[in-house]
């Protein structure tokens, strides 16, 4: 069996603050499981901290095909805000989360290096303070089997914490599913028994 990859996700929202040369940075990490939820949270934070000069952010989402990520400097010099925030999430392998940092300019320019260090420090401070839970890496597979085996396969999928993504019915049942990567070998072995060998992975 392959070594399992353990990632982490925030248990709940958490915010913290940092001041650097009179600029105030308010950072927050929020659980999200879709791009839509991430975009909604960005708009929500902009409303809450409407007086901020910048709202910079990064998110990482676990999908069946891997990790989807995106970041934004939102008007700060390129690479000084979004990227340090994203790298802070990557350092701890945090997924299904968006981390936003709102900056209130304090009258003293920090320079590109100073900005990058400040955004990174705020992001790391937020991550250090938030409660995290483990999340296993997901893998996606497709398979076909006979109709008679479908009920047994559904029970097996549920016991393995799998998710049925798509079902098609032709002369056989076609499934596309996602599973924790550590459960795949066991799922494959048990599915062969349930289907009496009449199963194909595609």
Buried (B, 14 or more C-beta within 10 A) or exposed (E): EEEEEEBBBBEEEBBBEBEBEEBBBBBBBBBBBEEEBBEBBBEEBBEBBEEBBBBBBBBBBBBBEEBBEBBBBBEBEEEBBBBBBBBBBBEBBBBBBBBBBBBBEBEEEBEEEBBBBBBBBBBBBBBEEBEBEEBBBBBBBBBBBBEEBBEBBEEBBEEBEBBEEEEEEEEBBBBBBBBBBBBBEBBBEBBEEBBEEEBEEE
